[in-house]
Amino acid sequence: MKALTWHGKRDVRIDTVPDPKIVDPTDIIVRVTSTGICGSDLHLYEVLGPYLDPGDILGHEPMGVIEEVGPEVTAVSVGDRVVVPFNISCGTCWMCSQGLQSQCETTQVTERGMGASLFGFSKLYGQVPGGQAELLRVPFGNTLPVKVPHGPPDQRYVYLSDVLPTAWQSVAYADIPQGGTVTVLGLGPIGDMAARIALHQGASKVIGVDLVPERLARARARGVHTLDLNEYGKNVGEEVRGLTAGGRGTDAVIDAVGMEAHGAPLARAAQQFAGLLPDTLGEKMMGRAGVDSMAAINTAVDVVRRGGTISLIGVYGGAVDPMPMMTMFDKQIQLRMGQANVKHWVPDILPLLNDADVLGVDDFATHTLPLEEGPRAYKAFQAKEDGMIKTVLTP
């Protein structure tokens, strides 16, 4: 089969690799029909090379049609259309029973002290072959895949793999009061969708902060009050307070940026240096001394009102990131974070994926390209070129 594989920093290729096979009796094989490129894929493309091997298959946002099932699979059948969550969760352990599928005790990467395995996301999360490929082996066929109806286009459902539940969790964790206010930092796919969900759920004002004109325009068209970081810079906090009652700041902030924040040359230099080291040394540096740009989280602490909540959904990778603890304590800020628990949120989201399309999923992708265009798409996405905000590949 054809698959998009990692070969080095900013070097992904389309390779011919062996077809996946049934290994465990509850496995299924899915013929992938659509698969997204995620912002976190750029972490692998840019800085997390020490945790990858040449030939690793990337991607964790797939859907498709079941082509083969193991002998103990009873919940789905050949020909069923399914979305594959990015968390690899068993659905039966204690963590899964608590709705914490991202902490699945069956697939935790215990040798690295990490949570549930993920498709296509490095040694840190199990080094499981990903979904930017023609075929994908999916374990736990009775409990993991999300069955969806035939008929509507893939883009009605493909975002159930990651974008929708991740954004939904970010809003749930933000705990925005009914009629309350929220600032969304970063209007990439997750931040954009989080803003849409917050408005759908009754937020009276959603303020979106970004520096990419296409992202700002797209959010503004959906009713978000946008602030261009190029214009406001370090004065974002003052502007947000000026837009809220009593100058307090918003009730909540969603940090959908994470380690990708701009303006942190020391953090970027440390990440790049780790990427140049031999894998073993690079892993040690990234895992024990990694430093991220803290611009986004510091902005979140600044703009949230006292007693408010910060929901951190952007990925941070550093082990020694300096948190402004004194200010966070003084402002009595609540902080929630973590990988999305995909299966936990699917029942809330699936009823919204109908012809009314209240969240705008049908035209959410800015680019739909064949799998063979994957290397070019990664390059354009990383450089924020060609108005690329969300890309779906079609094997």
C-alpha positions as CSV (number, residue, x, y, z in Angstrom):
1,M,0.0,0.0,0.0
2,K,1.0,3.7,-0.2
3,A,1.6,5.6,3.0
4,L,3.0,8.9,4.1
5,T,6.1,8.3,6.1
6,W,8.7,10.3,8.2
7,H,12.3,10.4,7.0
8,G,13.7,13.4,8.9
9,K,13.1,16.9,9.9
10,R,10.7,18.5,7.2
11,D,11.1,15.3,5.2
12,V,8.0,13.2,4.7
13,R,7.5,11.0,1.7
14,I,5.0,8.7,0.0
15,D,6.4,5.1,0.3
16,T,5.2,1.7,-0.7
17,V,5.0,-0.4,2.5
18,P,3.5,-3.8,3.4
19,D,-0.2,-4.0,3.9
20,P,-1.3,-4.3,7.5
21,K,-2.7,-7.7,8.7
22,I,-5.0,-9.0,11.4
23,V,-2.8,-9.7,14.4
24,D,-5.3,-10.0,17.3
25,P,-8.7,-11.6,17.0
26,T,-10.5,-8.3,17.6
27,D,-8.5,-6.3,15.0
28,I,-10.1,-4.8,11.9
29,I,-8.5,-3.5,8.7
30,V,-9.9,-0.2,7.4
31,R,-9.5,1.0,3.9
32,V,-8.9,4.7,4.5
33,T,-11.1,7.1,2.5
34,S,-10.1,10.4,4.2
35,T,-7.4,11.3,6.7
36,G,-6.6,14.7,8.1
37,I,-3.3,16.5,8.7
38,C,-3.3,17.8,12.3
39,G,-1.3,20.7,13.8
40,S,0.3,18.2,16.1
41,D,1.6,16.4,13.0
42,L,3.8,19.4,12.5
43,H,5.5,18.7,15.9
44,L,6.7,15.5,14.3
45,Y,7.6,17.3,11.1
46,E,9.6,20.0,12.9
47,V,10.9,19.1,16.4
48,L,10.2,15.6,17.6
49,G,12.5,13.7,15.3
50,P,14.4,12.0,18.2
51,Y,11.2,10.0,18.9
52,L,10.8,8.8,15.3
53,D,12.4,6.3,13.0
54,P,12.6,6.6,9.2
55,G,9.7,4.9,7.6
56,D,7.2,5.6,10.5
57,I,3.7,6.1,9.1
58,L,2.1,9.3,10.2
59,G,-1.4,10.4,10.8
60,H,-4.1,10.1,13.4
61,E,-7.3,11.5,11.9
62,P,-8.6,8.7,9.6
63,M,-12.0,7.3,8.5
64,G,-12.9,4.7,6.0
65,V,-14.6,1.4,5.2
66,I,-13.9,-1.9,7.0
67,E,-12.2,-4.3,4.6
68,E,-11.5,-7.2,7.0
69,V,-12.4,-8.2,10.6
70,G,-10.8,-10.5,13.1
71,P,-12.6,-13.7,14.2
72,E,-13.9,-12.2,17.5
73,V,-15.2,-8.9,16.0
74,T,-19.0,-8.7,16.4
75,A,-19.9,-5.0,16.8
76,V,-18.9,-4.1,13.2
77,S,-18.8,-5.8,9.8
78,V,-17.0,-5.7,6.5
79,G,-18.4,-2.8,4.5
80,D,-19.3,-0.7,7.6
81,R,-18.2,3.0,7.5
82,V,-16.2,4.0,10.5
83,V,-14.2,6.9,12.0
84,V,-11.1,5.9,14.0
85,P,-10.4,7.9,17.1
86,F,-6.8,9.0,17.6
87,N,-6.6,7.5,21.1
88,I,-6.1,3.8,21.0
89,S,-8.4,2.8,23.8
90,C,-9.7,-0.6,24.8
91,G,-13.1,0.7,26.1
92,T,-13.2,-1.8,29.0
93,C,-10.5,-0.9,31.5
94,W,-11.1,1.3,34.6
95,M,-9.8,4.5,32.9
96,C,-12.0,4.0,29.8
97,S,-15.0,3.3,32.1
98,Q,-14.4,6.8,33.7
99,G,-14.5,8.4,30.2
100,L,-10.7,8.9,30.3
101,Q,-9.9,7.0,27.1
102,S,-6.7,9.1,26.7
103,Q,-5.4,7.3,29.8
104,C,-6.4,3.8,28.7
105,E,-4.7,1.3,31.0
106,T,-4.5,-1.3,28.3
107,T,-2.5,0.8,25.9
108,Q,-0.6,3.1,28.2
109,V,3.0,3.5,27.1
110,T,4.3,2.6,30.6
111,E,7.9,2.3,29.7
112,R,7.9,6.0,28.9
113,G,5.5,7.0,31.6
114,M,2.9,8.2,29.0
115,G,-0.8,7.7,28.6
116,A,-2.8,5.8,25.9
117,S,-1.1,4.9,22.7
118,L,-1.9,7.1,19.7
119,F,-2.0,6.3,16.0
120,G,1.0,7.7,14.0
121,F,2.5,9.6,16.8
122,S,6.1,8.6,17.7
123,K,7.7,6.3,20.3
124,L,6.3,8.5,23.0
125,Y,2.9,7.1,22.2
126,G,3.6,3.6,21.2
127,Q,5.0,4.0,17.6
128,V,1.8,2.7,16.1
129,P,1.5,3.0,12.3
130,G,-0.8,5.9,11.5
131,G,-3.7,6.6,9.2
132,Q,-2.2,8.7,6.4
133,A,-2.2,5.5,4.4
134,E,-4.4,3.4,2.2
135,L,-5.0,0.8,4.9
136,L,-5.0,0.9,8.7
137,R,-5.0,-1.9,11.3
138,V,-7.3,-0.9,14.1
139,P,-7.3,-2.8,17.4
140,F,-10.3,-3.2,19.6
141,G,-12.7,-3.5,16.7
142,N,-15.7,-4.1,19.0
143,T,-15.1,-0.9,21.1
144,L,-12.8,1.6,19.3
145,P,-14.2,2.5,15.9
146,V,-17.1,4.9,15.6
147,K,-19.7,3.6,13.1
148,V,-21.3,6.3,10.9
149,P,-23.9,6.0,8.2
150,H,-23.2,5.8,4.5
151,G,-24.3,8.6,2.3
152,P,-23.1,12.0,3.5
153,P,-19.6,13.1,2.5
154,D,-16.6,12.0,4.6
155,Q,-16.1,15.5,5.8
156,R,-19.3,15.3,7.7
157,Y,-17.7,12.7,10.0
158,V,-13.9,12.6,9.6
159,Y,-13.4,15.3,12.3
160,L,-14.8,12.9,14.9
161,S,-11.3,11.3,14.9
162,D,-9.8,14.4,16.6
163,V,-10.8,17.9,15.8
164,L,-14.4,17.8,17.1
165,P,-13.8,15.9,20.3
166,T,-10.6,17.8,21.1
167,A,-12.4,21.2,20.5
168,W,-15.5,20.0,22.4
169,Q,-13.4,18.9,25.4
170,S,-11.6,22.3,25.4
171,V,-14.9,24.0,25.7
172,A,-16.2,21.6,28.4
173,Y,-13.0,22.0,30.4
174,A,-13.2,25.8,30.0
175,D,-16.5,25.7,32.1
176,I,-17.9,28.8,30.4
177,P,-21.0,30.0,32.3
178,Q,-24.2,30.3,30.3
179,G,-24.0,33.6,28.5
180,G,-20.4,34.0,29.6
181,T,-17.3,35.0,27.7
182,V,-14.2,33.1,26.5
183,T,-11.0,34.0,24.7
184,V,-9.6,31.4,22.3
185,L,-5.9,31.7,21.7
186,G,-5.0,30.3,18.3
187,L,-7.5,29.9,15.5
188,G,-6.1,26.9,13.8
189,P,-8.5,24.0,13.3
190,I,-8.9,23.2,17.0
191,G,-9.2,26.9,18.1
192,D,-11.6,27.6,15.2
193,M,-13.8,24.7,16.0
194,A,-13.7,25.5,19.8
195,A,-14.9,29.0,19.0
196,R,-17.8,27.6,17.0
197,I,-18.7,25.2,19.7
198,A,-18.6,27.9,22.4
199,L,-21.0,30.0,20.4
200,H,-23.3,27.1,19.7
201,Q,-23.4,26.3,23.5
202,G,-24.4,29.8,24.4
203,A,-21.3,32.0,25.0
204,S,-22.3,35.6,24.7
205,K,-18.9,36.6,23.4
206,V,-16.0,34.6,21.9
207,I,-12.8,36.5,21.4
208,G,-10.3,34.9,19.0
209,V,-6.6,35.8,18.9
210,D,-4.3,34.9,16.0
211,L,-1.8,36.4,13.6
212,V,-2.7,34.6,10.4
213,P,-5.1,36.8,8.3
214,E,-7.0,33.8,6.7
215,R,-7.6,32.3,10.2
216,L,-8.9,35.6,11.6
217,A,-11.2,36.2,8.6
218,R,-12.6,32.7,8.8
219,A,-13.4,33.0,12.6
220,R,-14.8,36.5,12.1
221,A,-17.2,35.2,9.5
222,R,-18.6,32.8,12.2
223,G,-19.3,35.6,14.7
224,V,-16.0,35.6,16.6
225,H,-14.6,38.9,17.8
226,T,-11.1,38.7,16.4
227,L,-7.9,40.3,17.6
228,D,-4.8,40.3,15.3
229,L,-1.7,39.6,17.4
230,N,0.4,41.5,14.9
231,E,-1.6,44.6,15.8
232,Y,-2.1,44.2,19.5
233,G,1.1,42.3,20.5
234,K,1.7,42.5,24.3
235,N,-1.4,44.7,24.7
236,V,-3.8,41.8,24.0
237,G,-4.7,41.6,27.7
238,E,-5.7,45.2,27.9
239,E,-7.8,44.9,24.8
240,V,-9.6,41.8,26.1
241,R,-10.3,43.5,29.4
242,G,-11.7,46.5,27.6
243,L,-14.1,44.2,25.8
244,T,-15.5,42.6,29.0
245,A,-17.8,43.7,31.8
246,G,-16.0,45.7,34.5
247,G,-12.7,45.3,32.6
248,R,-12.3,41.9,34.3
249,G,-11.2,39.7,31.4
250,T,-13.1,36.7,30.0
251,D,-14.6,34.0,32.2
252,A,-12.5,31.5,30.5
253,V,-9.5,31.1,28.1
254,I,-8.8,28.2,25.7
255,D,-5.2,27.9,24.8
256,A,-5.2,26.1,21.5
257,V,-1.6,27.1,20.6
258,G,0.7,25.2,22.9
259,M,4.4,24.8,21.9
260,E,3.8,26.5,18.5
261,A,3.6,30.0,20.0
262,H,5.7,32.6,18.1
263,G,8.4,34.8,19.6
264,A,10.4,32.3,21.7
265,P,13.8,32.1,20.1
266,L,15.4,30.3,23.0
267,A,12.8,27.6,23.1
268,R,13.0,27.1,19.4
269,A,16.8,26.9,19.5
270,A,16.6,24.3,22.3
271,Q,14.1,22.2,20.3
272,Q,16.2,22.4,17.1
273,F,19.4,21.5,18.9
274,A,17.8,18.4,20.4
275,G,16.7,17.5,16.9
276,L,20.3,17.5,15.7
277,L,21.6,15.2,18.4
278,P,21.7,11.4,18.0
279,D,18.3,9.9,18.9
280,T,19.2,8.7,22.4
281,L,20.7,12.0,23.5
282,G,18.0,14.0,21.7
283,E,15.2,12.1,23.5
284,K,16.9,12.8,26.9
285,M,17.2,16.5,26.2
286,M,13.6,16.8,24.9
287,G,12.2,14.7,27.7
288,R,14.1,16.1,30.7
289,A,15.2,19.6,29.7
290,G,12.7,20.5,27.0
291,V,11.5,24.1,27.0
292,D,8.5,25.4,25.1
293,S,7.4,28.9,24.2
294,M,5.2,30.0,27.1
295,A,3.8,33.0,25.3
296,A,0.3,31.5,24.9
297,I,-0.1,30.3,28.5
298,N,1.2,33.5,29.8
299,T,-1.3,35.4,27.7
300,A,-4.0,33.1,29.0
301,V,-3.1,33.9,32.6
302,D,-3.2,37.6,31.8
303,V,-6.5,37.8,30.0
304,V,-8.7,35.4,32.1
305,R,-10.7,37.1,34.9
306,R,-10.0,36.4,38.5
307,G,-11.6,33.1,39.5
308,G,-11.8,32.1,35.9
309,T,-10.8,28.9,34.1
310,I,-8.0,28.1,31.6
311,S,-8.5,25.2,29.3
312,L,-5.2,24.1,27.8
313,I,-5.7,22.0,24.7
314,G,-2.6,23.0,22.7
315,V,0.2,20.5,23.1
316,Y,3.2,21.4,25.2
317,G,6.3,19.1,25.2
318,G,8.8,20.7,27.6
319,A,9.6,19.2,31.0
320,V,10.8,22.4,32.7
321,D,8.4,24.9,31.4
322,P,8.2,27.9,33.8
323,M,4.6,28.5,34.9
324,P,3.6,31.9,36.4
325,M,2.5,30.2,39.6
326,M,2.3,33.3,41.8
327,T,0.0,35.1,39.4
328,M,-2.1,31.9,38.8
329,F,-2.5,31.4,42.6
330,D,-3.3,35.1,43.2
331,K,-5.9,35.2,40.5
332,Q,-7.5,31.9,41.8
333,I,-7.3,30.4,38.3
334,Q,-8.6,26.9,37.6
335,L,-6.5,25.0,35.0
336,R,-7.6,21.9,33.1
337,M,-5.7,20.1,30.3
338,G,-5.0,16.9,28.6
339,Q,-5.4,14.8,25.4
340,A,-9.0,14.6,24.3
341,N,-11.0,11.6,25.4
342,V,-12.5,11.0,22.0
343,K,-15.1,8.3,22.7
344,H,-16.3,10.1,25.7
345,W,-17.5,13.1,23.7
346,V,-18.8,11.3,20.5
347,P,-22.4,10.8,21.8
348,D,-22.7,14.6,22.4
349,I,-21.3,15.5,19.0
350,L,-22.7,12.9,16.6
351,P,-26.3,14.3,16.7
352,L,-25.0,17.7,15.5
353,L,-23.6,16.1,12.3
354,N,-26.7,16.4,10.2
355,D,-27.8,18.5,7.2
356,A,-28.2,21.6,9.4
357,D,-24.4,21.5,9.9
358,V,-24.5,23.9,12.8
359,L,-20.7,23.6,13.3
360,G,-19.8,24.0,9.7
361,V,-18.0,20.7,9.2
362,D,-19.0,20.2,5.6
363,D,-16.8,23.0,4.4
364,F,-14.3,23.1,7.3
365,A,-11.4,21.9,5.2
366,T,-9.6,24.5,3.2
367,H,-7.8,21.9,1.1
368,T,-8.7,18.4,0.0
369,L,-5.8,16.7,-1.7
370,P,-4.8,13.2,-2.8
371,L,-2.5,11.3,-0.5
372,E,0.3,11.7,-3.0
373,E,0.2,15.4,-2.3
374,G,0.9,14.9,1.4
375,P,4.5,16.0,1.4
376,R,3.6,19.3,-0.4
377,A,0.7,19.7,2.0
378,Y,2.9,19.4,5.1
379,K,5.3,22.0,3.7
380,A,2.5,24.5,2.9
381,F,0.8,23.8,6.3
382,Q,4.0,24.4,8.2
383,A,4.7,27.6,6.4
384,K,1.1,28.8,6.7
385,E,1.0,29.2,2.9
386,D,-1.8,29.1,0.3
387,G,-4.5,29.9,2.9
388,M,-4.1,26.4,4.3
389,I,-5.9,25.9,7.6
390,K,-7.2,22.4,7.5
391,T,-6.2,19.7,4.9
392,V,-7.8,16.4,4.3
393,L,-6.0,13.8,2.3
394,T,-7.8,11.2,0.2
395,P,-5.9,7.9,-0.4
